[in-house]
């Protein structure tokens, strides 16, 4: 048994990704020796108003760039295109997982941010832009403004459309009680600020007391900021947004 398995053996890790996306992260922790439990804190659903996304799909070929900030955005836009992804449109992805999702659907990716957040994507794109490009940005309905503002500062015309929204699954409260009532919370993974807010919502009045029991595995800096905003002190932050990096962060913390 290697050191990683020795450190994680017998430790419970609660994986909170959406049900259809939890497999890879859960498998990474299980392979490292952890006892994995699932608690979906996100459910990805269509946007409240589907018309802007439909219009964006119809006119995608008129843009110079499409910028994807998540695999969910890829899955929301690409299948709605009336024809194969237009070759005249360049594509940027916020990180390797998003790029992989695009390539899986036959989309060539030209730029992948090495620092997987809005600021990193703007920095990676800047050398490729002349300053007058038309950019389509399909995104979550609660996305930060940082990417839009950064691209507009470079002179680009950005069309941001809500491609999906995220909500708390109906069975999350019952599952949380099953996992946490009478037990220390321990290690929980967080892959977006929304997952943090949803756990706070589930625990309600108990949050202030029980947050001290939480050891958080964070996918990156934006999620870590949200954890700190809610008073979480023990955070293991991945150096890159991948399951393997999240496992390494927890092992390093141990």
C-alpha positions as CSV (number, residue, x, y, z in Angstrom):
1,X,0.0,0.0,0.0
2,X,1.4,3.4,-1.0
3,X,1.5,6.5,1.3
4,X,-1.6,8.0,-0.4
5,X,-3.7,4.9,0.4
6,X,-2.3,4.7,3.9
7,X,-3.4,8.3,4.6
8,X,-6.8,8.0,3.1
9,X,-7.7,4.5,4.1
10,X,-10.8,4.4,6.1
11,X,-11.4,8.2,5.8
12,X,-14.8,9.2,4.5
13,X,-14.8,11.7,1.6
14,X,-18.2,13.1,0.6
15,X,-18.3,14.0,-3.1
16,X,-20.9,16.7,-4.0
17,X,-20.7,17.0,-7.7
18,X,-23.9,16.7,-9.8
19,X,-25.0,13.1,-10.1
20,X,-24.0,12.7,-13.7
21,X,-20.6,14.3,-13.2
22,X,-19.5,12.7,-9.9
23,X,-18.1,9.4,-11.3
24,X,-14.5,10.5,-12.1
25,X,-14.0,12.4,-8.8
26,X,-15.5,9.6,-6.7
27,X,-13.4,7.0,-8.5
28,X,-10.2,9.1,-7.9
29,X,-10.8,9.2,-4.2
30,X,-11.8,5.5,-4.0
31,X,-8.7,4.5,-5.9
32,X,-6.7,6.4,-3.3
33,X,-8.2,4.4,-0.5
34,X,-11.0,6.7,0.7
35,X,-14.5,5.6,1.7
36,X,-16.5,7.6,-0.8
37,X,-20.1,8.8,-0.2
38,X,-22.2,10.8,-2.7
39,X,-24.2,13.9,-1.9
40,X,-25.2,15.7,-5.1
41,X,-25.4,19.4,-4.2
42,X,-26.0,20.5,-7.8
43,X,-28.5,19.6,-10.5
44,X,-27.9,21.2,-13.9
45,X,-31.1,22.2,-15.6
46,X,-32.0,24.3,-18.7
47,X,-32.1,28.1,-18.4
48,X,-35.3,29.8,-17.2
49,X,-35.6,31.4,-20.7
50,X,-34.3,29.0,-23.4
51,X,-34.8,31.5,-26.3
52,X,-31.4,33.3,-26.0
53,X,-29.5,30.0,-26.0
54,X,-31.5,28.8,-29.0
55,X,-30.8,32.0,-30.9
56,X,-27.1,31.8,-30.0
57,X,-26.9,28.3,-31.4
58,X,-28.6,29.4,-34.7
59,X,-26.1,32.3,-35.1
60,X,-22.9,30.6,-33.7
61,X,-21.2,30.8,-37.1
62,X,-21.3,34.6,-37.1
63,X,-18.9,34.9,-34.1
64,X,-15.1,35.0,-34.2
65,X,-14.8,33.0,-30.9
66,X,-16.9,30.8,-28.7
67,X,-15.6,30.8,-25.1
68,X,-16.6,27.8,-22.9
69,X,-16.2,28.1,-19.1
70,X,-17.5,24.7,-18.2
71,X,-18.3,21.3,-19.6
72,X,-22.0,22.1,-18.8
73,X,-21.8,25.1,-21.2
74,X,-20.4,22.8,-23.9
75,X,-23.1,20.3,-23.4
76,X,-25.8,23.0,-23.4
77,X,-24.7,24.7,-26.7
78,X,-23.1,22.3,-29.0
79,X,-25.9,19.7,-29.4
80,X,-28.2,22.6,-30.3
81,X,-26.2,23.8,-33.3
82,X,-28.1,23.3,-36.5
83,X,-24.9,21.9,-38.2
84,X,-21.4,20.8,-37.2
85,X,-19.4,23.3,-35.2
86,X,-18.4,26.0,-37.7
87,X,-14.7,25.8,-38.7
88,X,-14.4,29.6,-39.0
89,X,-15.1,30.0,-35.2
90,X,-12.2,29.7,-32.8
91,X,-12.8,28.1,-29.4
92,X,-11.4,28.8,-26.0
93,X,-11.8,26.6,-22.9
94,X,-11.3,27.6,-19.3
95,X,-9.4,24.3,-18.5
96,X,-8.6,20.8,-19.6
97,X,-11.9,19.2,-18.5
98,X,-13.9,21.8,-20.5
99,X,-11.6,21.3,-23.5
100,X,-12.0,17.5,-23.2
101,X,-15.8,17.9,-23.2
102,X,-15.7,20.1,-26.3
103,X,-13.4,17.7,-28.2
104,X,-15.6,14.8,-27.2
105,X,-18.3,16.5,-29.2
106,X,-16.0,17.0,-32.2
107,X,-15.1,20.7,-31.5
108,X,-11.6,21.8,-32.1
109,X,-10.2,23.8,-29.2
110,X,-7.6,26.5,-30.0
111,X,-6.9,28.0,-26.5
112,X,-7.0,26.3,-23.1
113,X,-6.3,28.5,-20.0
114,X,-3.5,27.2,-17.9
115,X,-5.0,29.0,-14.9
116,X,-8.5,27.8,-14.9
117,X,-10.6,30.8,-14.0
118,X,-12.0,33.9,-15.7
119,X,-8.9,36.0,-15.2
120,X,-6.6,33.2,-16.4
121,X,-8.8,32.7,-19.5
122,X,-8.6,36.5,-20.3
123,X,-4.8,36.4,-20.0
124,X,-4.5,33.4,-22.2
125,X,-6.8,34.8,-24.9
126,X,-5.3,38.3,-25.0
127,X,-2.4,37.5,-27.3
128,X,-4.8,35.9,-29.8
129,X,-7.2,38.9,-30.0
130,X,-7.0,42.0,-32.1
131,X,-9.6,43.8,-30.0
132,X,-12.7,43.9,-32.3
133,X,-13.7,40.2,-32.1
134,X,-17.3,39.1,-31.6
135,X,-17.3,36.5,-28.8
136,X,-20.1,34.2,-27.8
137,X,-20.1,33.2,-24.1
138,X,-22.6,30.5,-23.1
139,X,-22.5,30.3,-19.3
140,X,-24.3,29.5,-16.0
141,X,-27.0,31.9,-15.0
142,X,-25.0,32.8,-11.9
143,X,-21.6,33.3,-13.6
144,X,-19.3,36.1,-12.4
145,X,-19.0,39.2,-14.5
146,X,-15.2,39.0,-14.5
147,X,-14.8,37.2,-17.9
148,X,-17.2,39.5,-19.7
149,X,-15.6,42.6,-18.3
150,X,-12.1,41.3,-19.0
151,X,-12.9,40.6,-22.7
152,X,-14.7,43.9,-23.1
153,X,-11.7,45.8,-21.7
154,X,-9.7,44.2,-24.6
155,X,-12.2,45.7,-27.0
156,X,-14.3,42.6,-27.8
157,X,-18.0,42.6,-28.3
158,X,-19.3,39.8,-25.9
159,X,-22.7,38.1,-26.2
160,X,-23.2,36.3,-22.9
161,X,-26.2,33.9,-22.8
162,X,-27.5,31.8,-20.0
163,X,-26.9,28.2,-21.1
164,X,-28.0,26.4,-17.9
165,X,-28.8,27.0,-14.3
166,X,-27.9,25.1,-11.2
167,X,-30.3,24.1,-8.4
168,X,-30.3,22.0,-5.2
169,X,-31.6,18.5,-5.9
170,X,-34.9,17.7,-4.2
171,X,-33.4,14.8,-2.3
172,X,-30.3,16.6,-1.1
173,X,-31.7,17.5,2.4
174,X,-32.7,13.9,3.2
175,X,-29.3,12.6,1.9
176,X,-27.4,15.2,4.0
177,X,-29.2,14.1,7.1
178,X,-28.4,10.5,6.3
179,X,-24.7,11.4,6.0
180,X,-24.2,14.0,8.7
181,X,-26.7,13.5,11.5
182,X,-24.8,12.0,14.5
183,X,-21.5,12.0,12.6
184,X,-18.7,14.5,12.1
185,X,-18.9,16.1,8.7
186,X,-15.2,15.5,7.8
187,X,-13.9,15.7,4.2
188,X,-16.3,17.2,1.6
189,X,-15.4,18.1,-2.0
190,X,-16.5,21.4,-3.4
191,X,-16.2,22.1,-7.2
192,X,-17.9,25.5,-7.4
193,X,-19.0,28.3,-5.1
194,X,-22.6,27.2,-5.6
195,X,-21.9,23.8,-3.9
196,X,-20.6,25.7,-0.9
197,X,-23.7,27.8,-0.7
198,X,-26.0,24.8,-1.0
199,X,-24.3,23.0,1.9
200,X,-24.7,26.1,4.0
201,X,-28.3,26.2,3.0
202,X,-28.9,22.6,3.9
203,X,-27.3,22.9,7.3
204,X,-29.2,26.1,8.1
205,X,-29.0,27.1,11.7
206,X,-26.6,24.3,12.4
207,X,-24.0,25.7,10.0
208,X,-22.2,28.0,12.4
209,X,-21.6,25.2,14.8
210,X,-20.9,22.4,12.3
211,X,-18.6,24.3,9.9
212,X,-15.8,23.6,12.4
213,X,-16.2,19.9,11.7
214,X,-15.7,20.5,7.9
215,X,-12.5,19.7,6.1
216,X,-13.0,21.1,2.5
217,X,-11.4,19.8,-0.6
218,X,-11.6,22.8,-3.0
219,X,-11.2,22.7,-6.8
220,X,-9.7,26.1,-7.0
221,X,-9.2,29.7,-5.7
222,X,-12.7,30.9,-6.5
223,X,-14.3,28.1,-4.6
224,X,-11.9,28.5,-1.7
225,X,-12.8,32.2,-1.4
226,X,-16.4,31.2,-1.0
227,X,-15.5,28.7,1.6
228,X,-13.6,31.3,3.6
229,X,-16.4,33.7,3.2
230,X,-18.6,31.2,5.1
231,X,-16.0,30.7,7.8
232,X,-14.4,27.5,6.7
233,X,-10.9,27.3,8.1
234,X,-9.6,23.9,6.9
235,X,-9.3,24.0,3.1
236,X,-7.2,21.8,0.8
237,X,-7.1,23.6,-2.5
238,X,-6.2,21.7,-5.7
239,X,-3.4,23.3,-7.8
240,X,-5.4,22.5,-11.0
241,X,-9.0,21.7,-11.5
242,X,-8.8,17.9,-11.8
243,X,-9.8,14.9,-9.7
244,X,-6.2,13.8,-9.3
245,X,-5.2,17.3,-8.1
246,X,-8.0,17.3,-5.5
247,X,-6.9,14.0,-4.2
248,X,-3.3,15.3,-4.0
249,X,-4.5,18.4,-2.1
250,X,-6.2,16.3,0.5
251,X,-3.2,14.0,0.9
252,X,-1.0,17.0,1.3
253,X,-3.3,18.4,4.0
254,X,-3.2,15.1,5.9
